[in-house]
Amino acid sequence: MPKKVRILCEGISDKESIEEIMNKEGFEIRAVKFGSKSKLLIKANNYIRNHDEFDIFIIVVDSHCTDPSVTYNEALSYIDKSIINKVQIYVIQHALEAWFLAERNAISRKYRRNFRLIRNPEHICTPDDILQDLIRQAGRLKYRKSIDAKAISRLLDTEELKRRSSNFRSFIELINNARSNDFN
């Protein structure tokens, strides 16, 4: 029987995008948003202690122009040793929008325009800025994270995204491992 997994993340766009992706992958996993990385890291311990119905908690944070290993170590430093065996930390390289840029067909379908391929979007420090530029090219005023991220996530071809994004592929592998007995 698969383990019960809960994802803890920063904001509403992360929550809704991750839940759309979990649905596409056939996982019955929900995410909880905390509003920001600092709030997430400060409140995660209490949340985990108060929700023992879950076997594994995956804390998802963006690296935001920081080396992902630094972000990982920062997040790890907040986790109490008494619950560390129930926690896995996942760092999205820079921001979730890098995943959208890696699978440009979803963006093209959302905005009804054929966008150019962005090479190595995981290496772009601010992928949300690139996405904003693409959206302006499509005649829209701005990228509305809370609305557009969910809509783009619905259109993602996750198989294509796994091929184009090593960061996304490793996230899905982590989810699969967390649900099985290969977690610790």
Backbone as a chain_set.jsonl record, in Angstrom:
{"seq": "MPKKVRILCEGISDKESIEEIMNKEGFEIRAVKFGSKSKLLIKANNYIRNHDEFDIFIIVVDSHCTDPSVTYNEALSYIDKSIINKVQIYVIQHALEAWFLAERNAISRKYRRNFRLIRNPEHICTPDDILQDLIRQAGRLKYRKSIDAKAISRLLDTEELKRRSSNFRSFIELINNARSNDFN", "coords": {"N": [[0.842, -1.189, 0.0], [0.577, 2.218, -0.865], [2.432, 4.84, 0.72], [1.13, 7.53, 2.71], [1.32, 10.749, 1.576], [2.097, 14.151, 2.069], [2.427, 17.332, 0.69], [4.231, 20.22, 1.4], [4.317, 23.598, 0.687], [5.353, 26.813, -0.68], [3.629, 29.138, -1.835], [0.305, 30.006, -3.168], [0.28, 29.612, -5.98], [2.246, 27.672, -6.309], [1.103, 25.572, -4.808], [-1.335, 25.048, -6.229], [-0.35, 24.434, -8.784], [1.332, 22.227, -8.267], [-0.573, 20.414, -7.273], [-2.154, 20.042, -9.583], [-0.259, 18.805, -11.214], [0.249, 16.495, -9.7], [-2.24, 15.234, -9.952], [-2.23, 14.751, -12.747], [-0.194, 12.898, -12.854], [-1.374, 10.817, -11.614], [-1.418, 10.631, -8.854], [-2.794, 10.725, -5.642], [-2.361, 13.166, -4.021], [-2.183, 15.929, -1.969], [-1.379, 19.416, -1.576], [-0.165, 21.84, 0.762], [-0.221, 25.254, 1.314], [1.896, 27.851, 2.576], [2.41, 30.524, 2.292], [4.905, 31.861, 2.091], [8.455, 31.209, 1.721], [9.845, 31.576, 4.148], [7.755, 31.528, 6.081], [6.796, 28.95, 5.637], [9.049, 27.365, 6.382], [9.311, 28.038, 9.074], [6.856, 27.226, 10.171], [6.552, 24.555, 9.51], [7.401, 22.384, 11.193], [5.515, 22.294, 13.361], [3.169, 21.838, 11.881], [3.695, 19.301, 10.796], [3.97, 17.722, 13.127], [1.341, 17.879, 14.038], [-0.121, 16.461, 12.215], [-0.198, 13.533, 12.031], [-1.366, 11.608, 10.503], [-0.221, 11.344, 8.085], [2.438, 9.723, 6.354], [4.759, 10.647, 5.155], [6.271, 13.792, 4.589], [6.782, 16.208, 2.199], [8.722, 18.884, 1.74], [8.626, 21.591, -0.286], [10.595, 23.932, -1.789], [11.577, 26.957, -3.46], [14.649, 27.85, -5.06], [15.303, 30.419, -5.844], [17.422, 32.081, -7.291], [19.591, 31.266, -5.833], [22.15, 28.957, -4.965], [20.99, 25.686, -5.224], [21.818, 23.766, -3.3], [22.495, 25.309, -1.109], [20.011, 26.384, -0.458], [18.675, 24.008, 0.15], [20.135, 23.13, 2.432], [19.574, 25.253, 4.148], [16.778, 24.963, 4.492], [16.737, 22.403, 5.644], [17.96, 22.931, 8.084], [15.946, 23.993, 9.619], [14.288, 21.925, 10.362], [13.103, 19.897, 12.931], [14.969, 17.481, 14.704], [13.557, 15.343, 15.763], [11.521, 14.727, 13.994], [12.646, 14.368, 11.57], [12.879, 11.991, 10.126], [10.492, 11.729, 8.812], [10.46, 13.558, 6.836], [11.172, 15.008, 3.704], [13.095, 17.119, 1.722], [12.605, 19.179, -1.042], [14.075, 21.002, -3.58], [13.148, 23.329, -5.87], [14.723, 24.265, -8.726], [15.499, 27.459, -8.887], [12.712, 28.585, -9.682], [9.272, 27.512, -9.956], [8.268, 28.248, -12.442], [10.264, 27.686, -14.251], [9.823, 25.051, -14.942], [7.546, 25.356, -16.516], [8.593, 26.786, -18.662], [10.249, 24.867, -19.722], [8.505, 23.118, -20.892], [7.274, 24.22, -23.329], [5.045, 23.948, -24.986], [2.72, 23.859, -23.462], [2.53, 26.486, -22.58], [2.276, 27.717, -25.045], [-0.196, 26.697, -25.895], [-1.876, 27.752, -23.899], [-1.687, 30.537, -24.321], [-2.186, 30.743, -26.965], [-0.221, 30.996, -28.969], [2.775, 30.417, -30.775], [5.554, 29.778, -29.055], [9.076, 30.329, -28.781], [11.608, 27.841, -28.204], [12.998, 27.624, -25.044], [16.16, 27.34, -24.016], [17.635, 25.315, -21.564], [16.034, 26.156, -19.192], [16.121, 25.801, -16.458], [18.419, 26.917, -15.642], [18.033, 29.565, -15.61], [17.885, 32.331, -13.662], [15.644, 33.883, -12.916], [13.007, 32.678, -13.904], [10.339, 33.39, -13.992], [10.355, 36.013, -14.887], [11.118, 35.706, -17.574], [8.942, 34.234, -18.467], [6.982, 36.178, -18.076], [7.788, 38.036, -20.043], [7.285, 36.515, -22.364], [4.527, 36.298, -22.21], [3.751, 38.941, -22.49], [4.52, 39.262, -25.149], [2.526, 37.823, -26.288], [0.465, 39.527, -26.128], [-0.76, 39.939, -23.724], [-1.082, 41.572, -20.551], [0.234, 40.873, -18.103], [1.814, 38.223, -16.194], [-0.145, 36.376, -14.204], [0.32, 34.951, -11.401], [-1.267, 33.386, -9.543], [-3.461, 32.657, -11.061], [-2.66, 32.038, -13.742], [-0.598, 30.108, -13.435], [-1.84, 27.752, -12.523], [-3.528, 27.244, -14.71], [-1.66, 26.852, -16.785], [-0.357, 24.613, -15.755], [-2.358, 22.688, -15.94], [-2.283, 22.215, -18.648], [0.142, 21.053, -19.139], [2.301, 18.633, -20.561], [3.314, 16.076, -18.945], [5.039, 13.972, -19.459], [6.629, 14.892, -21.546], [7.749, 17.031, -20.189], [9.259, 15.704, -18.244], [11.254, 14.715, -19.882], [12.513, 17.042, -20.69], [13.237, 18.472, -18.404], [15.394, 18.025, -15.882], [15.163, 18.675, -13.219], [12.381, 18.615, -12.741], [11.909, 15.924, -13.381], [13.379, 14.639, -11.343], [11.876, 15.465, -9.175], [9.432, 14.095, -9.557], [10.413, 11.487, -9.363], [11.188, 11.531, -6.665], [8.649, 11.762, -5.455], [7.515, 9.304, -6.245], [9.306, 7.539, -4.911], [8.842, 8.315, -2.262], [6.246, 7.466, -1.869], [6.54, 4.771, -1.99], [8.37, 2.09, -0.444], [10.935, 2.976, -0.572], [11.871, 5.256, 0.588], [13.495, 6.183, 2.884]], "CA": [[0.0, 0.0, 0.0], [1.412, 3.432, -0.914], [2.468, 5.692, 1.9], [0.382, 8.786, 2.592], [2.269, 11.844, 1.403], [1.576, 15.522, 2.04], [3.426, 18.285, 0.207], [4.172, 21.553, 1.995], [4.956, 24.488, -0.275], [5.376, 28.239, -0.362], [2.463, 29.959, -2.124], [-0.874, 29.451, -3.819], [0.57, 29.127, -7.333], [2.954, 26.399, -6.135], [0.117, 24.585, -4.354], [-2.256, 24.662, -7.292], [0.406, 23.79, -9.863], [1.76, 20.905, -7.803], [-1.741, 19.535, -7.226], [-2.496, 19.692, -10.968], [0.753, 17.851, -11.669], [0.0, 15.232, -8.993], [-3.398, 14.623, -10.613], [-1.799, 14.262, -14.058], [0.65, 11.726, -12.646], [-2.185, 9.768, -10.991], [-1.177, 10.587, -7.415], [-3.783, 11.397, -4.794], [-1.539, 13.91, -3.067], [-2.538, 17.343, -1.855], [-0.341, 20.316, -1.08], [-0.585, 22.895, 1.685], [0.588, 26.457, 1.119], [2.188, 28.599, 3.796], [2.488, 31.941, 1.967], [6.27, 32.247, 1.724], [9.434, 30.225, 2.164], [10.151, 31.752, 5.576], [6.618, 31.02, 6.855], [6.8, 27.494, 5.484], [10.113, 26.755, 7.181], [9.042, 28.275, 10.494], [5.645, 26.527, 10.615], [6.515, 23.155, 9.066], [7.524, 21.428, 12.3], [4.222, 22.161, 14.043], [2.222, 21.213, 10.968], [4.029, 17.873, 10.698], [3.621, 17.099, 14.409], [-0.118, 17.855, 14.206], [-0.747, 15.684, 11.136], [0.456, 12.224, 12.017], [-2.047, 10.698, 9.575], [0.63, 11.216, 6.903], [3.691, 9.012, 6.582], [5.874, 11.417, 4.616], [6.025, 15.185, 4.243], [7.778, 16.736, 1.276], [8.771, 20.338, 1.789], [9.069, 22.071, -1.59], [10.996, 25.342, -1.763], [12.281, 27.472, -4.633], [15.98, 28.346, -4.696], [15.328, 31.866, -6.106], [18.747, 32.641, -7.621], [20.568, 30.772, -4.876], [22.565, 27.582, -5.213], [20.006, 24.797, -4.6], [22.343, 23.093, -2.107], [22.393, 26.273, -0.011], [18.587, 26.409, -0.103], [18.385, 22.724, 0.805], [20.71, 23.14, 3.782], [18.812, 26.216, 4.943], [15.508, 24.325, 4.85], [17.032, 21.297, 6.549], [18.32, 23.459, 9.407], [14.716, 24.321, 10.344], [13.526, 20.718, 10.703], [13.458, 19.269, 14.208], [15.539, 16.128, 14.567], [12.578, 14.336, 16.179], [10.613, 14.397, 12.878], [13.409, 14.379, 10.318], [12.669, 10.748, 9.369], [9.237, 11.832, 8.065], [10.562, 14.744, 5.995], [12.081, 15.106, 2.573], [13.112, 18.492, 1.208], [12.843, 19.256, -2.478], [14.353, 22.366, -4.026], [12.916, 23.635, -7.279], [15.82, 25.125, -9.159], [15.075, 28.851, -9.06], [11.267, 28.751, -9.468], [8.4, 26.585, -10.67], [8.08, 28.703, -13.823], [11.261, 27.022, -15.103], [9.168, 23.865, -15.481], [6.655, 25.798, -17.596], [9.434, 27.146, -19.813], [10.804, 23.631, -20.283], [7.455, 22.48, -21.688], [6.699, 25.421, -23.944], [3.772, 23.693, -25.656], [1.633, 24.237, -22.553], [2.441, 27.95, -22.636], [1.759, 28.039, -26.378], [-1.64, 26.407, -25.906], [-2.558, 28.693, -22.997], [-1.721, 31.894, -24.874], [-2.502, 30.633, -28.399], [0.888, 31.559, -29.738], [3.891, 29.482, -30.801], [6.717, 30.393, -28.415], [10.373, 29.709, -29.055], [12.141, 26.95, -27.182], [13.936, 28.234, -24.1], [17.173, 26.336, -23.687], [18.058, 25.207, -20.172], [15.318, 27.113, -18.343], [16.48, 25.606, -15.052], [19.603, 27.736, -15.354], [17.608, 30.965, -15.605], [17.682, 32.735, -12.271], [14.279, 34.383, -12.714], [12.194, 32.192, -15.021], [9.062, 34.101, -14.041], [10.553, 37.198, -15.731], [11.086, 35.24, -18.967], [7.547, 33.904, -18.739], [6.301, 37.467, -18.199], [8.117, 38.576, -21.368], [6.558, 35.733, -23.365], [3.108, 36.634, -22.109], [3.6, 40.266, -23.115], [4.58, 39.049, -26.598], [1.227, 37.281, -26.691], [-0.525, 40.591, -26.032], [-1.326, 40.037, -22.375], [-0.367, 42.56, -19.744], [1.164, 40.305, -17.127], [1.687, 36.859, -15.682], [-0.874, 36.366, -12.93], [0.757, 33.677, -10.823], [-2.314, 32.578, -8.912], [-4.414, 32.2, -12.08], [-1.991, 31.473, -14.913], [0.203, 28.917, -13.112], [-2.738, 26.594, -12.501], [-3.984, 26.99, -16.082], [-0.532, 26.271, -17.53], [-0.133, 23.259, -15.21], [-3.383, 21.809, -16.523], [-1.943, 21.937, -20.043], [1.467, 20.435, -19.231], [2.527, 17.241, -20.929], [4.331, 15.743, -17.941], [6.058, 13.084, -20.05], [7.552, 15.791, -22.244], [8.442, 17.804, -19.158], [10.283, 14.818, -17.659], [12.368, 14.634, -20.825], [13.164, 18.353, -20.843], [13.628, 19.077, -17.135], [15.934, 17.078, -14.893], [14.63, 19.066, -11.913], [11.027, 18.059, -12.656], [12.04, 14.461, -13.37], [13.802, 14.202, -10.003], [10.744, 15.697, -8.28], [8.502, 12.969, -9.732], [11.089, 10.321, -8.775], [11.067, 11.674, -5.215], [7.261, 11.428, -5.09], [7.386, 7.85, -6.375], [10.053, 6.905, -3.829], [8.181, 8.615, -0.991], [5.034, 6.647, -1.79], [6.932, 3.361, -1.85], [9.21, 1.837, 0.737], [12.294, 3.378, -0.903], [12.046, 6.649, 1.005], [14.66, 6.477, 3.754]], "C": [[0.885, 1.249, 0.0], [1.331, 4.223, 0.395], [1.672, 6.957, 1.634], [1.367, 9.944, 2.63], [1.515, 13.175, 1.42], [2.719, 16.428, 1.607], [3.174, 19.633, 0.885], [4.943, 22.484, 1.072], [4.763, 25.948, 0.115], [4.023, 28.918, -0.588], [1.357, 29.247, -2.87], [-0.574, 28.925, -5.219], [1.344, 27.812, -7.278], [1.964, 25.294, -5.773], [-0.743, 24.102, -5.513], [-1.543, 23.971, -8.452], [0.818, 22.377, -9.472], [0.573, 19.945, -7.747], [-2.202, 19.129, -8.627], [-1.539, 18.622, -11.496], [0.556, 16.495, -10.99], [-1.183, 14.508, -9.628], [-3.007, 14.024, -11.958], [-0.975, 12.979, -13.93], [-0.106, 10.579, -11.96], [-1.971, 9.624, -9.495], [-2.29, 11.323, -6.685], [-3.037, 12.089, -3.665], [-1.954, 15.371, -3.118], [-1.364, 18.122, -1.296], [-0.974, 21.341, -0.136], [0.347, 24.072, 1.468], [0.748, 27.195, 2.442], [2.394, 30.09, 3.531], [3.853, 32.431, 1.536], [7.221, 31.164, 2.221], [9.704, 30.361, 3.66], [9.003, 31.238, 6.449], [6.561, 29.502, 6.81], [7.828, 26.864, 6.41], [9.868, 26.928, 8.676], [7.888, 27.409, 10.995], [5.619, 25.029, 10.302], [6.554, 22.162, 10.22], [6.198, 21.214, 13.016], [3.197, 21.481, 13.154], [2.462, 19.698, 10.926], [3.65, 17.145, 11.987], [2.109, 16.944, 14.574], [-0.85, 17.059, 13.136], [-0.072, 14.326, 10.997], [-0.263, 11.198, 11.153], [-1.249, 10.512, 8.28], [1.943, 10.543, 7.275], [4.897, 9.87, 6.227], [5.41, 12.836, 4.294], [7.158, 15.635, 3.326], [7.659, 18.254, 1.313], [9.392, 20.809, 0.481], [9.35, 23.565, -1.496], [11.698, 25.697, -3.075], [13.643, 27.987, -4.193], [16.148, 29.837, -4.978], [16.739, 32.443, -6.239], [19.835, 32.274, -6.617], [20.946, 29.356, -5.281], [21.564, 26.647, -4.506], [20.522, 24.078, -3.361], [22.306, 24.014, -0.889], [20.945, 26.336, 0.474], [18.197, 25.136, 0.634], [18.892, 22.732, 2.245], [19.99, 24.12, 4.697], [17.502, 25.586, 5.411], [15.723, 23.208, 5.86], [17.323, 21.787, 7.966], [17.088, 23.815, 10.245], [13.983, 23.087, 10.874], [14.037, 20.117, 12.005], [13.947, 17.843, 13.975], [14.523, 15.042, 14.894], [11.631, 13.917, 15.047], [11.329, 14.257, 11.546], [13.182, 13.12, 9.478], [11.363, 10.746, 8.575], [9.291, 12.921, 6.999], [11.562, 14.531, 4.864], [11.974, 16.54, 2.066], [13.4, 18.431, -0.283], [13.003, 20.713, -2.881], [14.089, 22.459, -5.523], [13.996, 24.617, -7.689], [15.265, 26.451, -9.654], [13.586, 29.032, -8.804], [10.49, 27.787, -10.356], [8.205, 26.977, -12.134], [9.122, 28.125, -14.767], [10.672, 25.744, -15.703], [8.26, 24.254, -16.644], [7.464, 26.123, -18.85], [10.014, 25.907, -20.485], [9.779, 22.922, -21.175], [6.642, 23.584, -22.356], [5.359, 25.193, -24.618], [2.585, 24.055, -24.772], [1.437, 25.75, -22.573], [1.845, 28.369, -23.982], [0.255, 27.795, -26.462], [-2.41, 27.411, -25.05], [-2.73, 30.057, -23.655], [-1.935, 31.926, -26.389], [-1.459, 31.319, -29.274], [2.043, 30.559, -29.678], [5.138, 30.177, -30.241], [7.979, 29.618, -28.755], [10.789, 28.809, -27.889], [13.145, 27.715, -26.334], [14.924, 27.14, -23.699], [17.571, 26.442, -22.215], [17.344, 26.189, -19.239], [15.639, 26.97, -16.855], [17.703, 26.409, -14.649], [19.278, 29.227, -15.344], [17.22, 31.335, -14.18], [16.253, 33.184, -11.994], [13.387, 33.949, -13.881], [10.833, 32.879, -15.107], [9.172, 35.384, -14.865], [10.505, 36.833, -17.215], [9.644, 34.911, -19.358], [6.722, 35.185, -18.914], [6.552, 38.091, -19.575], [7.362, 37.838, -22.476], [5.077, 36.104, -23.377], [2.84, 38.013, -22.707], [3.635, 40.153, -24.639], [3.247, 38.535, -27.133], [0.112, 38.317, -26.552], [-1.218, 40.702, -24.692], [-0.483, 40.998, -21.552], [0.636, 41.939, -18.778], [0.839, 38.861, -16.799], [1.037, 36.949, -14.307], [-0.648, 35.009, -12.288], [-0.401, 32.809, -10.35], [-3.317, 32.023, -9.925], [-3.698, 31.436, -13.189], [-1.217, 30.195, -14.607], [-0.663, 27.658, -13.112], [-3.191, 26.229, -13.916], [-2.879, 26.355, -16.924], [-0.286, 24.839, -17.061], [-1.128, 22.26, -15.765], [-3.019, 21.363, -17.927], [-0.605, 21.229, -20.221], [1.383, 18.996, -19.718], [3.661, 16.779, -20.017], [5.388, 14.778, -18.472], [7.102, 13.913, -20.796], [8.382, 16.591, -21.24], [9.526, 16.97, -18.475], [11.491, 14.711, -18.581], [13.174, 15.929, -20.847], [13.698, 18.958, -19.545], [14.111, 18.028, -16.137], [15.411, 17.401, -13.498], [13.223, 18.505, -11.73], [11.089, 16.539, -12.559], [12.44, 13.965, -11.979], [12.707, 14.453, -8.968], [9.76, 14.524, -8.356], [9.119, 11.683, -9.17], [10.998, 10.351, -7.254], [9.658, 11.299, -4.746], [7.057, 9.921, -5.165], [8.096, 7.12, -5.248], [9.389, 7.121, -2.477], [6.944, 7.736, -0.803], [5.345, 5.169, -1.596], [7.744, 3.185, -0.57], [10.645, 2.255, 0.513], [12.643, 4.763, -0.367], [13.32, 6.862, 1.797], [15.876, 5.665, 3.408]], "O": [[1.836, 1.333, 0.777], [0.3, 4.258, 1.066], [1.551, 7.404, 0.494], [2.138, 10.102, 3.577], [0.43, 13.295, 0.85], [3.841, 16.307, 2.098], [2.043, 20.117, 0.933], [6.086, 22.202, 0.711], [4.103, 26.268, 1.104], [3.336, 29.242, 0.381], [1.445, 28.055, -3.167], [-1.118, 27.893, -5.612], [1.124, 26.93, -8.109], [1.986, 24.213, -6.361], [-0.867, 22.9, -5.75], [-2.076, 23.027, -9.035], [0.67, 21.441, -10.258], [0.701, 18.784, -8.134], [-2.601, 17.983, -8.833], [-1.957, 17.66, -12.141], [0.683, 15.457, -11.639], [-1.131, 13.293, -9.822], [-3.41, 12.905, -12.276], [-1.046, 12.092, -14.78], [0.452, 9.502, -11.75], [-2.312, 8.589, -8.924], [-2.676, 12.424, -7.077], [-3.075, 11.658, -2.513], [-2.058, 15.965, -4.192], [-0.481, 17.573, -0.637], [-2.159, 21.656, -0.235], [1.566, 23.907, 1.44], [-0.131, 27.172, 3.303], [2.541, 30.854, 4.484], [3.952, 33.328, 0.699], [6.85, 30.315, 3.031], [9.783, 29.355, 4.365], [9.252, 30.578, 7.458], [6.309, 28.849, 7.823], [7.51, 25.929, 7.145], [10.193, 26.036, 9.46], [7.934, 26.909, 12.119], [4.744, 24.314, 10.79], [5.801, 21.187, 10.214], [5.799, 20.074, 13.253], [2.435, 20.635, 13.623], [1.516, 18.915, 11.015], [3.068, 16.062, 11.935], [1.65, 15.979, 15.185], [-2.079, 16.992, 13.151], [0.542, 14.019, 9.975], [0.167, 10.048, 11.069], [-1.56, 9.634, 7.475], [2.487, 10.76, 8.357], [5.923, 9.831, 6.904], [4.304, 13.047, 3.795], [8.336, 15.464, 3.639], [6.626, 18.823, 0.961], [10.535, 20.475, 0.17], [8.468, 24.359, -1.169], [12.327, 24.851, -3.711], [13.785, 28.501, -3.083], [17.043, 30.466, -4.413], [17.184, 33.209, -5.384], [20.884, 32.916, -6.57], [20.14, 28.641, -5.877], [21.321, 26.804, -3.31], [19.742, 23.802, -2.449], [22.107, 23.552, 0.235], [20.688, 26.34, 1.678], [17.472, 25.184, 1.628], [18.157, 22.379, 3.168], [19.815, 23.85, 5.885], [17.158, 25.667, 6.59], [14.969, 23.086, 6.825], [16.966, 21.122, 8.938], [17.19, 23.924, 11.467], [13.135, 23.211, 11.758], [15.23, 19.861, 12.167], [13.402, 17.106, 13.154], [14.612, 13.935, 14.362], [11.003, 12.861, 15.133], [10.694, 14.052, 10.512], [13.28, 13.172, 8.252], [11.146, 9.857, 7.751], [8.292, 13.185, 6.33], [12.636, 13.958, 5.047], [10.88, 17.101, 1.995], [14.309, 17.732, -0.731], [12.163, 21.553, -2.557], [14.713, 21.771, -6.33], [14.162, 25.671, -7.075], [14.641, 26.529, -10.713], [13.226, 29.599, -7.773], [10.994, 27.311, -11.374], [7.996, 26.105, -12.978], [8.889, 28.076, -15.975], [10.984, 25.392, -16.841], [8.212, 23.548, -17.652], [7.066, 25.776, -19.962], [10.244, 25.909, -21.695], [10.152, 22.209, -22.106], [5.492, 23.844, -22.0], [4.602, 26.144, -24.809], [1.555, 24.509, -25.272], [0.306, 26.234, -22.582], [1.009, 29.27, -24.043], [-0.478, 28.6, -27.037], [-3.483, 27.867, -25.445], [-3.795, 30.665, -23.558], [-1.875, 32.984, -27.016], [-1.771, 32.097, -30.176], [2.264, 29.925, -28.646], [5.704, 31.06, -30.885], [7.945, 28.41, -28.986], [10.37, 29.003, -26.748], [14.04, 28.375, -26.862], [14.538, 26.132, -23.108], [17.811, 27.535, -21.701], [18.004, 26.978, -18.563], [15.449, 27.91, -16.083], [17.992, 26.565, -13.463], [20.155, 30.054, -15.097], [16.338, 30.722, -13.58], [15.712, 32.887, -10.928], [13.051, 34.76, -14.744], [10.239, 32.941, -16.183], [8.191, 35.804, -15.479], [9.923, 37.561, -18.018], [9.187, 35.268, -20.445], [5.868, 35.262, -19.797], [5.628, 38.613, -20.198], [6.86, 38.46, -23.412], [4.461, 36.209, -24.438], [1.816, 38.223, -23.356], [2.894, 40.842, -25.339], [2.889, 38.782, -28.285], [-1.051, 38.02, -26.827], [-2.162, 41.477, -24.54], [0.696, 41.203, -21.837], [1.76, 42.425, -18.649], [-0.247, 38.356, -17.085], [1.597, 37.522, -13.373], [-1.342, 34.039, -12.595], [-0.499, 31.638, -10.715], [-3.959, 31.007, -9.656], [-4.085, 30.318, -13.531], [-1.184, 29.286, -15.436], [-0.261, 26.622, -13.641], [-3.232, 25.053, -14.278], [-3.135, 25.425, -17.69], [-0.035, 23.951, -17.877], [-0.777, 21.11, -16.031], [-3.393, 20.271, -18.356], [-0.254, 20.844, -21.336], [0.493, 18.244, -19.322], [4.83, 17.056, -20.284], [6.517, 14.771, -17.982], [8.302, 13.664, -20.689], [9.58, 16.795, -21.436], [10.6, 17.486, -18.165], [12.627, 14.627, -18.113], [14.394, 15.898, -21.008], [14.529, 19.866, -19.587], [13.319, 17.242, -15.615], [15.235, 16.499, -12.68], [12.908, 17.972, -10.665], [10.393, 15.939, -11.74], [11.893, 12.975, -11.495], [12.621, 13.724, -7.981], [9.311, 14.022, -7.325], [8.413, 10.876, -8.565], [10.758, 9.322, -6.623], [9.502, 10.596, -3.748], [6.49, 9.324, -4.249], [7.545, 6.174, -4.684], [9.371, 6.219, -1.64], [6.644, 7.315, 0.314], [4.513, 4.41, -1.099], [7.773, 4.075, 0.281], [11.508, 1.926, 1.327], [13.608, 5.377, -0.822], [14.156, 7.671, 1.393], [16.917, 5.807, 4.05]]}, "num_chains": 1, "name": "protein.A"}
